[in-house]
């Protein structure tokens, strides 16, 4: 009996032709939007969270409070200095500190101008080795920077793989950075940290000369002796800097970030993005559902004679209702199935 109802429902759907396809098209779009947007939202969360895999669990990052969107330290009212570095080094539980510079520079090659992040490589060999090991930096061409390298740079993989300057960059190529020539001595292997893939590494002395930096430090990386005590060490650094700057608790003009804090901040932002994306997808799904409801309601009004004939030959209200429910279910199922396939294909294509 149910099969009879099912085939009758399919016959009615086919008879309505273009209207049935238009109804399913609305469902395609709604379901495809839901699947693709939610998949992309989850992919975004995975991708961004993956960037923090390079953060060691024994690492603290100290910066000054920023006044806008810019590289760490460059938009701060009060810069970190060597004096702050000495205070941090004096805190018990600190194994090594690494002062870093990070700026945006004008880069020119093949008569094409671009703006890129420039990161400093310290002069101290131990600090250099710590940076390379923390980020697992290796080169696909050439070699990594050495502390004594002057007028030389190492490029991220994007400059080679993305044909950044529409001309191949080789070892020995010359880039003009802030109007000064620098020789490329290495190309980094591609990493999971996208900021490194598009960055340029330069000797600290070169950066100071290029940007006329005196005693400034953009941020300080501090490695602790015991990663289980990282929170206590972070609190001790905050207390020492507050005392030195004569600040009360809650009035800090600096930040001491642990890997957990950084991840929590990004996770909060991602959750908000996912809520917004999910809301938009839900609206698309609602529109598709209303399309089915509208089609079925119109169908009932247009088929009053048919319903009358069915009742005249003994069909019950329950039977007629079952036929209409099967029709709407088929429209929803077929539309939903195709929508899922389209949505997954879109999400896969964009992620690729």
C-alpha positions in Angstrom: 0.0 0.0 0.0 2.8 2.4 0.9 4.5 1.7 -2.4 1.3 2.7 -4.2 1.3 6.0 -2.3 4.9 6.5 -3.1 4.6 5.9 -6.9 1.5 8.1 -7.0 3.4 10.9 -5.3 6.3 10.5 -7.8 3.7 10.7 -10.6 2.3 13.9 -9.2 5.8 15.5 -8.9 6.6 14.6 -12.5 3.3 16.0 -13.7 4.1 19.4 -12.2 7.4 19.4 -14.1 9.1 22.8 -13.9 7.4 23.8 -10.6 8.8 20.7 -8.9 12.3 21.5 -10.3 12.1 25.1 -9.2 11.1 24.0 -5.7 14.0 21.6 -5.5 16.3 24.3 -6.8 15.4 26.4 -3.8 16.3 23.5 -1.6 19.5 22.9 -3.5 20.6 26.5 -2.8 19.5 26.4 0.8 21.2 23.1 1.7 24.3 23.9 -0.4 24.7 27.2 1.4 24.3 25.4 4.8 26.8 22.7 4.1 29.4 24.8 2.3 29.3 27.7 4.8 29.5 25.4 7.9 32.2 23.3 6.3 34.2 26.5 5.4 33.7 27.8 8.9 35.0 24.6 10.4 37.9 24.6 7.9 38.7 28.2 8.9 38.8 27.1 12.6 41.1 24.2 11.8 43.4 26.3 9.6 43.8 29.1 12.1 44.1 26.9 15.1 46.8 25.0 13.1 48.8 28.2 13.0 49.3 27.9 16.8 50.8 24.5 16.5 54.1 26.2 16.1 53.8 27.9 19.4 55.8 26.1 22.0 54.1 25.4 25.3 57.1 26.9 27.2 57.0 30.3 25.3 55.8 33.7 26.5 55.4 36.7 24.2 55.7 40.1 25.7 54.5 43.2 23.8 53.3 46.7 24.6 49.5 47.5 24.3 48.7 48.3 20.7 46.9 51.4 19.4 45.8 49.9 16.1 46.2 47.1 13.5 49.9 46.8 12.8 52.9 44.4 13.4 53.5 43.7 17.1 55.1 46.8 18.8 54.9 49.1 15.9 51.6 50.7 16.9 52.4 50.9 20.7 52.6 54.2 22.5 55.5 53.1 24.6 58.0 50.7 23.0 59.8 47.9 24.7 63.4 48.6 25.3 66.6 46.9 26.4 65.8 48.0 29.9 62.6 45.9 29.8 64.5 43.0 28.4 66.9 43.1 31.4 63.9 43.1 33.8 62.4 40.1 32.0 65.7 38.3 32.1 66.0 38.8 35.8 62.7 37.0 36.5 63.3 33.6 38.1 62.2 30.7 35.8 63.3 32.3 32.5 65.7 30.2 30.4 66.3 32.5 27.5 64.9 35.7 26.1 64.9 36.7 22.4 64.2 40.3 21.4 62.6 40.6 18.0 61.8 43.2 15.4 58.9 43.0 13.0 58.1 45.7 10.5 56.3 46.1 7.1 58.7 47.1 4.4 58.6 48.2 0.7 60.0 45.4 -1.4 60.8 45.8 -5.1 61.9 43.2 -7.6 61.4 43.0 -11.4 60.1 46.5 -11.3 57.1 45.3 -9.2 56.5 46.9 -5.8 55.0 45.1 -2.8 54.8 45.4 0.9 56.0 42.5 3.1 56.6 41.6 6.7 60.3 41.7 7.7 61.4 39.7 10.7 64.7 40.1 12.5 67.3 37.4 13.1 69.2 38.1 16.4 73.0 38.4 16.5 73.3 35.8 19.3 73.9 32.3 17.9 71.9 30.6 20.7 69.0 32.9 20.1 69.1 32.2 16.4 69.2 28.4 16.9 66.2 28.7 19.3 64.2 30.5 16.7 65.0 28.1 14.0 64.2 25.0 16.1 61.0 26.5 17.6 59.5 27.1 14.1 61.2 24.0 12.5 62.7 26.3 9.9 64.5 24.6 7.0 65.4 25.8 3.5 64.3 24.3 0.2 67.0 26.3 -1.6 70.2 27.9 -0.2 70.7 28.2 3.5 69.4 29.9 6.6 70.7 33.3 7.8 73.7 33.4 10.0 74.2 36.1 12.7 77.2 37.6 10.7 75.2 37.9 7.4 75.0 41.5 6.4 73.0 42.6 3.3 71.4 39.2 3.0 67.8 37.9 3.4 65.9 34.6 3.5 62.5 34.5 1.8 59.3 32.6 2.6 58.1 30.0 0.2 55.3 32.2 -1.2 57.9 34.3 -3.1 58.8 31.3 -5.1 55.6 29.1 -5.3 53.2 32.0 -6.0 55.4 33.7 -8.7 55.2 36.8 -6.4 57.1 39.2 -8.7 56.2 37.5 -12.0 59.9 36.5 -12.3 61.7 33.6 -10.7 63.7 34.4 -7.6 66.9 32.4 -7.3 69.7 32.2 -4.8 71.8 35.3 -5.4 68.9 37.4 -6.7 68.8 41.0 -5.5 65.7 42.5 -3.8 65.4 46.2 -3.2 64.0 46.6 0.4 63.2 50.2 1.5 65.4 51.3 -1.4 68.5 49.2 -0.4 69.7 46.1 -2.2 69.7 42.7 -0.4 70.9 39.4 -1.7 68.7 36.3 -1.3 70.7 33.4 0.3 67.9 31.1 1.1 64.2 30.1 0.4 62.3 28.6 3.3 60.5 25.3 3.0 56.7 25.7 3.1 55.4 25.6 6.7 51.9 25.3 8.3 52.3 28.9 9.5 51.2 31.1 6.7 52.8 34.3 8.1 56.2 32.6 7.8 55.5 31.6 4.2 55.1 35.3 3.2 57.8 36.8 5.4 61.3 37.9 4.9 64.1 37.2 7.4 66.8 39.8 7.8 69.8 40.3 10.1 68.9 42.5 13.2 71.6 45.0 12.5 70.4 45.5 8.9 66.8 46.0 10.2 68.0 48.6 12.7 69.9 50.5 10.0 67.1 50.2 7.5 64.3 51.5 9.8 66.5 53.8 11.9 65.8 51.8 15.1 67.7 52.7 18.2 66.7 51.1 21.5 63.3 49.8 20.4 62.1 46.2 20.6 58.8 45.2 18.9 58.3 42.1 21.0 60.2 39.8 23.3 60.0 36.0 23.2 60.8 34.4 26.6 61.4 30.6 27.1 60.7 29.3 30.6 62.6 26.5 32.3 59.5 24.6 33.3 56.5 24.7 31.0 54.3 23.6 33.9 55.0 26.9 35.7 54.5 29.2 32.7 51.5 30.9 34.2 53.4 31.7 37.4 56.4 33.1 35.4 54.0 35.2 33.3 52.5 36.7 36.5 56.0 37.4 37.8 57.0 39.2 34.6 53.8 41.3 34.8 54.5 42.2 38.4 58.1 43.3 37.7 57.1 45.4 34.7 54.2 47.0 36.6 56.6 47.9 39.4 59.2 49.3 37.0 56.7 51.4 35.1 54.9 52.4 38.3 51.6 51.0 37.1 48.6 49.6 39.1 47.1 46.2 38.3 44.7 46.6 35.5 46.4 49.6 34.1 49.1 47.8 32.2 50.4 49.3 29.0 52.0 45.9 28.0 50.9 42.4 27.4 52.3 39.1 28.5 50.7 36.3 26.4 50.9 32.6 26.9 50.1 30.1 24.1 46.8 29.3 25.8 45.7 32.9 26.0 46.6 33.4 22.3 44.6 30.3 21.3 41.6 31.3 23.5 41.5 34.8 21.9 41.5 33.4 18.4 38.9 30.7 19.3 36.5 33.4 20.6 36.8 35.2 17.3 36.3 32.0 15.3 33.2 31.1 17.3 31.6 34.5 16.5 32.4 34.0 12.8 30.9 30.5 12.9 27.7 31.8 14.6 27.3 34.5 11.9 28.0 32.0 9.1 25.5 29.5 10.7 22.9 32.2 10.9 23.2 33.0 7.3 23.1 29.3 6.3 20.0 28.8 8.5 18.2 31.6 6.6 19.0 30.0 3.3 17.6 26.7 4.7 14.4 28.4 5.9 13.9 29.9 2.5 14.1 26.5 0.9 11.7 25.0 3.4 9.2 27.8 2.8 9.5 27.1 -0.9 8.4 23.5 -0.4 5.6 24.6 1.9 4.4 27.1 -0.7 4.5 24.5 -3.5 2.5 22.0 -1.5 0.0 24.5 -0.4 -0.5 25.7 -4.0 -0.7 22.0 -5.1 -3.5 21.4 -2.6 -5.5 24.3 -3.9 -5.0 23.3 -7.6 -5.9 19.7 -7.0 -9.2 20.1 -5.1 -11.1 18.3 -7.9 -8.6 15.4 -7.7 -8.9 15.3 -3.9 -12.7 15.3 -4.3 -12.6 12.3 -6.7 -10.3 10.4 -4.3 -12.7 11.1 -1.4 -15.7 10.0 -3.5 -14.1 6.6 -4.2 -13.5 6.1 -0.5 -10.1 7.6 0.2 -9.7 8.9 3.8 -8.2 12.2 4.8 -5.3 10.3 6.4 -4.5 8.7 3.0 -4.6 11.9 1.1 -2.5 13.6 3.7 0.1 10.7 3.4 0.3 11.2 -0.3 1.1 15.0 0.1 3.6 14.3 2.9 5.4 11.8 0.7 5.5 14.3 -2.2 7.0 17.0 0.1 9.5 14.5 1.6 10.7 13.4 -1.9 11.2 17.0 -2.9 13.1 17.7 0.3 15.2 14.5 0.2 16.2 14.9 -3.5 16.9 18.6 -3.1 18.8 18.0 0.1 20.9 15.2 -1.3 21.9 17.2 -4.3 22.4 20.3 -2.1 24.8 18.4 0.2 26.8 17.2 -2.8 27.0 20.7 -4.3 27.8 22.2 -0.8 30.7 19.7 -0.2 32.0 20.3 -3.7 32.0 24.1 -3.2 33.7 23.7 0.2 36.3 21.3 -1.1 37.0 23.5 -4.1 37.4 26.7 -2.1 39.6 25.0 0.5 41.8 23.5 -2.2 
